[in-house]
Structure formats: structure tokens, C-alpha cells
Amino acid sequence: MEQSVAAKTKQIIYHYLEIGRFETALDYIKQALENSPDDPELYYYMGYVFYRQDRNEEAVEVLHQALSYGDEYQEEIYLLLASICIDADQWVEAEENLLKVLELNPNNAEAHAHYAYLMKKTGHKEKAERLIQEAHRLDPDDEQVLRYAHLMKLGDKDKEEQFFLLERFIEQADNQVSVHLQLGLHELFRERHGQALKHFKEAYLLDPTNQFLAEVVKELEQDTHFLYAPLRWVNKIGGPAVLWIIAIAISLAGQLLGLDKFVAVFIGIYLIYAIYSWTVPLLLKIYYKLRG
């Protein structure tokens, strides 16, 4: 009877994890741990929830606790630890965890996809390409394989391939939080910050306990504010350093041509912009902090 209740509880937990209701899933996990305090599966689920809520230190602690309770779920645990390390730019630790997964199961498609993404981030493009191709061969419909394949293509010139992988990911994604996150990242790389903000907001509405999403939404709201328009324009031409070089060049050219009044007005405008660029971010930061 106890086993039957435990199995049903795990089905409920898995359901809430699938639809992105992480706080509700966590409540059930805690209840289940009261009856099964040494169940590695429950600790793995808890680690996954903490990871999705951007509580990575707690996730690592719980996942190591899961490993101490037996050999079950080792593949999943090491893979999740690798994801956490990749997010934290801990390349060596990420690779160590991925190699442990592949030692346990050389045909783990998700591990190959994670490894490919890690290699791409660390500049090993050829190895990354081989690994993602192997991931596609092992499981072409796997959600994480498609997610990392899409992330690896962002920034490349092949837009058609980016859209194809994004569409395939959306078809296979198991919850709308993941879909909106991926769409948001896609729009960010296209420098469509307004559209990206819409998707991150949708993800946050679906997962309101996620502190990472809360911070992303807050930063994007600030970056897309109309007061930021001049700063965005400057960034498009190369940033403040490029603007400074242009200002020096125009000032020197004006002096050589005897346009002293023009140079004086131009320098005045440049100084106004410089003050504006220093004060606006600070004022908006204070405004959003007070607003909560």
C-alpha cells in the first residue's frame, strides 16, 4: 500500500515538473520525503526544482545527497550537475560530470548535446559539431538535443537552420516555460529586446518563483525603456568608445575647417549625452528597485 501511495505521489510530482509548476512539485516532494527520507529519486527531483528556480547552490547540495543514497538516477544527477556547472562557467567540472554520464551510458543523447554546447562555448568548434551530430543520431527528437542544437546556432549566419531547430524544439518541448525561454533567447540574439521581454514575461508568469526570470524581466524592462533609446542607438554603432572616437574626429575636423562655433555646440551636445548616459541607468535602477 505504501509503495502504491509513493508511486502515485511521484506521478503527481512528475506531472507538475512537466508543466513547469515547480513550487507545487516541491511541496509534494517535501511531503514524500517525510515518508521516504533516503529516496534518491526524490532528491533528484528536488535538485531539478532548485535548478529551475535558479537556486543552484541548494541544487548541488541536494544532488550530492541523492548520490549518497545509492546508484539510482546517477545519469540524470551527473547530467544536471553538468548543466549547473555550464551555467556557472565551470568548464572543467562540467566536463567531468559529462564524462561520468557517458561512462555510465555512452548512448546518452542529452549528454552528447550538453558536451557539444560546452565545446562550442570553449572554442572547440569541430568537436562540438561532431558531438551534436552524434546527439542527433542517437535521438533526433529529444527536447534537450534540439534546445542545445538551437543555442549553438544562435549568432551564426544560417537563419534558416536557426528557425528550423527552434520549430523542432517547440514541437518537442514538454512545457510552455521552456518554450518562452527559448523564444526569448532567440529574440535576444536577433536584438529584438521588446519581443524577448514579452517571452520572458510569459515564462515568469508561468513560473513566478524563478528568481533568474525575475531578474531577466527587470533588466529587460529597464533596457527597453524609452529613456534608454539614445543609449541603444550608441550601442548599435559600436558603443561609447566608438562614439568618443567619432566625437574627437568631428571636433578635429571642425577646428581644421575653422568651424569653432560648430565644434563648441557639438562638444556641448556630447557632454550632455555623456551626463545623460551616466545618470539615466542609475535613475532607472533606483526607480525599478523602489517599484519592486
C-alpha positions in Angstrom: 0.0 0.0 0.0 2.9 2.4 0.9 4.6 1.7 -2.4 1.4 2.4 -4.2 1.0 5.7 -2.5 4.6 6.6 -3.1 4.3 5.7 -6.8 1.2 7.9 -7.1 2.9 10.8 -5.4 5.8 10.5 -7.8 3.4 10.6 -10.7 1.9 13.8 -9.3 5.4 15.3 -8.8 6.4 14.4 -12.4 3.2 15.9 -13.7 3.9 19.2 -12.0 7.5 19.2 -13.2 6.4 18.6 -16.8 4.0 21.6 -16.8 6.5 23.8 -15.0 4.6 24.1 -11.7 7.9 23.8 -9.7 6.7 25.2 -6.4 3.8 22.8 -6.3 6.1 20.0 -7.2 8.4 21.0 -4.4 5.6 20.8 -1.9 4.8 17.2 -2.9 8.5 16.3 -2.9 8.9 17.5 0.7 5.8 15.6 1.7 7.1 12.4 0.1 10.5 12.8 1.8 8.8 12.6 5.2 7.9 9.0 4.4 11.0 8.2 2.3 13.9 10.3 3.6 16.6 8.3 1.7 14.9 8.1 -1.7 17.5 9.3 -4.3 14.8 9.9 -6.9 13.0 12.4 -4.7 16.3 14.3 -4.0 17.0 14.3 -7.8 13.5 15.9 -8.4 14.2 18.5 -5.6 17.6 19.3 -7.2 15.9 19.8 -10.5 13.3 22.2 -9.0 16.1 24.2 -7.3 18.0 24.4 -10.6 14.9 25.6 -12.4 14.4 28.2 -9.7 18.0 29.4 -10.0 18.9 28.1 -6.6 22.0 26.4 -7.8 23.9 26.0 -4.6 20.9 24.3 -3.0 20.6 22.1 -6.1 24.2 20.9 -5.9 23.9 20.1 -2.2 20.7 18.1 -2.8 22.1 16.3 -5.8 25.2 15.2 -3.9 22.9 14.0 -1.2 21.0 11.9 -3.8 24.2 10.3 -4.9 24.9 9.3 -1.3 21.7 7.2 -1.2 22.5 4.8 -4.0 23.3 4.3 -7.6 19.8 5.1 -8.9 19.5 8.2 -11.2 23.2 8.7 -11.4 23.0 9.5 -15.1 20.3 12.2 -14.5 22.1 13.6 -11.5 25.5 14.0 -13.2 23.8 15.5 -16.2 22.0 18.0 -14.1 25.3 18.8 -12.2 26.9 19.4 -15.6 24.1 21.8 -16.6 24.7 23.8 -13.3 28.4 23.9 -14.0 27.9 25.1 -17.6 25.6 27.9 -16.4 28.3 28.9 -13.8 31.1 28.8 -16.4 32.8 26.0 -14.5 34.1 24.3 -17.6 36.3 21.6 -16.1 33.7 20.5 -13.5 31.1 20.4 -16.3 33.2 18.2 -18.5 34.0 15.9 -15.5 30.3 15.4 -14.9 29.5 14.8 -18.5 32.2 12.2 -18.8 30.7 10.4 -15.8 27.4 10.3 -17.6 28.9 9.0 -20.8 30.9 6.4 -18.8 27.6 5.2 -17.4 25.8 5.3 -20.8 27.8 6.1 -24.0 24.5 6.5 -25.9 23.0 9.3 -23.7 21.9 11.8 -26.4 21.4 14.6 -23.9 24.9 14.2 -22.5 26.3 14.5 -26.1 24.3 17.6 -26.7 25.4 19.2 -23.4 29.0 18.3 -24.2 28.7 19.8 -27.7 27.4 23.1 -26.2 30.3 23.1 -23.7 32.8 22.6 -26.5 31.2 25.4 -28.6 31.4 27.7 -25.6 35.1 26.9 -25.0 36.1 27.3 -28.6 36.3 23.7 -29.8 34.0 24.1 -32.8 34.9 20.9 -34.7 34.5 18.7 -31.6 31.2 20.5 -30.8 29.9 19.8 -34.3 30.8 16.1 -34.1 29.1 15.8 -30.7 25.9 17.5 -31.7 25.7 15.3 -34.8 26.1 12.2 -32.6 23.4 13.6 -30.3 21.0 14.0 -33.3 21.8 10.4 -34.5 21.1 9.0 -31.1 17.8 10.8 -30.5 16.8 13.4 -33.1 13.5 14.2 -31.3 15.0 14.8 -27.8 14.0 18.2 -26.4 17.4 18.9 -24.9 19.2 17.9 -28.0 17.1 20.3 -30.0 17.5 23.0 -27.4 21.3 22.9 -27.4 21.4 22.5 -31.2 19.4 25.7 -31.5 21.5 27.5 -28.9 24.7 26.5 -30.8 23.3 28.1 -34.0 22.4 31.4 -32.4 24.8 34.0 -33.6 25.5 32.0 -36.8 24.6 33.4 -40.2 22.4 30.4 -41.1 19.0 31.9 -40.0 17.0 29.2 -41.8 18.7 26.5 -39.7 18.0 28.5 -36.5 14.3 28.8 -37.3 14.1 25.1 -38.2 15.7 24.0 -34.9 13.5 26.4 -32.9 10.4 25.0 -34.5 11.5 21.4 -33.8 12.3 22.3 -30.2 8.8 23.9 -29.7 7.2 20.7 -31.1 9.0 18.6 -28.6 9.1 20.9 -25.5 7.2 19.5 -22.5 6.2 22.8 -21.0 5.5 26.4 -22.0 8.1 27.8 -19.7 10.8 26.2 -21.7 9.2 27.3 -24.9 9.1 31.0 -23.9 12.6 30.9 -22.5 13.9 29.6 -25.8 11.9 32.1 -27.8 13.2 34.9 -25.6 16.8 33.8 -26.1 16.2 33.6 -29.9 14.8 37.2 -29.9 17.7 38.5 -27.8 20.2 37.2 -30.3 18.3 39.0 -33.0 18.5 42.1 -30.9 14.7 42.3 -30.7 14.6 43.1 -27.0 10.9 44.1 -26.9 9.9 40.7 -28.3 12.4 38.9 -26.0 10.8 40.8 -23.0 7.3 39.5 -23.9 8.5 35.9 -23.9 10.5 36.2 -20.7 7.4 37.8 -19.0 5.2 34.9 -20.2 7.8 32.5 -18.8 7.9 34.3 -15.5 4.0 34.4 -15.2 4.1 30.6 -15.6 7.0 30.2 -13.1 6.7 33.2 -10.7 9.1 31.7 -8.1 12.0 31.7 -10.6 14.4 34.4 -9.4 16.5 34.2 -12.6 13.5 35.0 -14.7 12.5 37.9 -12.3 16.0 39.4 -12.8 15.9 39.0 -16.6 12.5 40.6 -16.8 13.6 43.5 -14.6 16.8 44.1 -16.7 15.0 43.9 -20.0 12.2 46.3 -18.8 15.0 48.7 -17.9 16.9 48.2 -21.2 13.8 48.6 -23.3 12.6 51.8 -21.5 12.2 54.8 -23.9 14.8 56.7 -21.9 17.3 54.1 -23.0 16.7 54.8 -26.7 19.8 57.1 -27.2 22.0 54.5 -25.4 20.7 51.7 -27.6 21.4 53.8 -30.7 25.0 54.3 -29.5 25.4 50.6 -28.8 24.3 49.9 -32.4 27.2 52.0 -33.8 29.7 50.3 -31.6 29.3 51.6 -28.1 30.6 54.6 -26.1 34.2 54.0 -27.2 33.3 54.3 -30.9 31.2 57.4 -30.1 34.1 59.0 -28.3 36.4 58.4 -31.4 33.8 59.9 -33.7 33.4 62.9 -31.4 37.2 63.5 -31.4 37.4 63.1 -35.2 34.5 65.6 -35.8 36.0 68.1 -33.3 39.4 68.0 -35.0 37.8 68.3 -38.5 35.7 71.3 -37.3 38.8 73.0 -35.9 40.8 72.5 -39.1 37.9 73.9 -41.2 37.6 76.9 -38.8 34.1 75.9 -37.6 34.8 76.9 -34.0 31.1 77.6 -33.1 30.1 74.3 -34.6 32.8 72.5 -32.6 31.6 74.3 -29.4 28.0 73.3 -29.9 29.0 69.7 -30.8 31.1 69.3 -27.7 28.2 70.7 -25.6 25.9 68.1 -27.1 28.4 65.3 -26.5 28.9 66.4 -22.8 25.1 66.4 -22.4 24.9 62.9 -23.8 27.7 61.7 -21.5 26.0 63.0 -18.4 22.7 61.5 -19.7 24.3 58.1 -20.2 25.7 58.1 -16.7 22.5 59.3 -14.9 19.7 57.5 -16.7 20.8 53.9 -15.8 21.2 54.9 -12.2 17.8 56.7 -12.0 16.0 53.8 -13.7 17.8 51.3 -11.4 16.5 53.3 -8.4 13.0 53.5 -9.9 12.7 49.7 -10.5 14.2 49.0 -7.1 11.6 51.2 -5.4 8.8 49.7 -7.6 9.9 46.2 -6.6 
